[in-house]
Amino acid sequence: MSAVRTRILVVDDHDLMRRGIKSLLQPHSGWEICGEAQTGREAVEKTAELKPDVVILDISMPDLNGVEAARRIRKSSPNTEVLILSVHYSDQLIREILAAGVRGYVIKSDSDRDLVIAVETLADHEPFFTSRATEVILGGFNGNRSRADAPESMHDRLTSREREVVQLLAEGKSSKEVASSLGIASKRPRLTVPTSCASYSFTR
C-alpha cells in the first residue's frame, strides 16, 4: 500500500456535499481524508489539531464564514493550503480570498473536472484557481484600478474580534447572544460595530 503523502480536511455544512467530495478524492493513491468539519469554527479547530496538508472549505459556513476561517487557518497553520470550493463567484470574493491567503478556488459545478487536479496542485504548494478567477488576478482586478487606488479593504479596518462580531450579527444573533458566543462577561453587553460595516458586503 502506498504511503500517505497528502492529508485532506473536508469542510462543508452539508453531509451530501462532504460525501461527494470524499468519493472524488478517496480513490486517489496516497491521499487520506483525515477529518471532516461542518462549521467554519470547527474547521479552524480541526486544522490546529490534525495539521492537514489541504483544507477544502466552503464559503457559506455557519458559525464562522469561509473567508474568515481561511484567514485563521492560514495564520495558525501556514503550511496548510486552503482550497475554496463554492457555488458562489464574484470578483469581490476573489479579492477577499486572496487577501485571506487562499491559493485555491474551484466552483462546485466544476468539481468533477477540477477538484482532483486542484488538490494535487495545492499539495505541491502551487496555486490553482478556476479560469475566471485567474482572469481577475492577471487582469489586476479587471484592470479598472491599481491596488494603490483601490479603497481600503473592510478587513484591513477591522480587528479579528470586530470581524467576528460582525459575522455573528450578520447571522441574525442579538447582541446578548453575540456576547455569550464570544465569552464577553457583561450584564449589559455593548458590542460596537464600526459604522463603515454598513457598506461591507458579506460573502455568504
Secondary structure, DSSP 4 states (H G I P E B T S, - for coil): -PPP-EEEEEE-S-HHHHHHHHHHHTTSTTEEEEEEESSHHHHHHHHHHH--SEEEE-SS-SSS-HHHHHHHHHHH-TTSEEEEEES---HHHHHHHHHTT--EEEEGGGHHHHHHHHHHHHHTT--EE-HHHHHHHHTTTTTTS-TTTSPPPHHHHS-HHHHHHHHHHHTT--HHHHHHHTT---SS------GGGGG-----
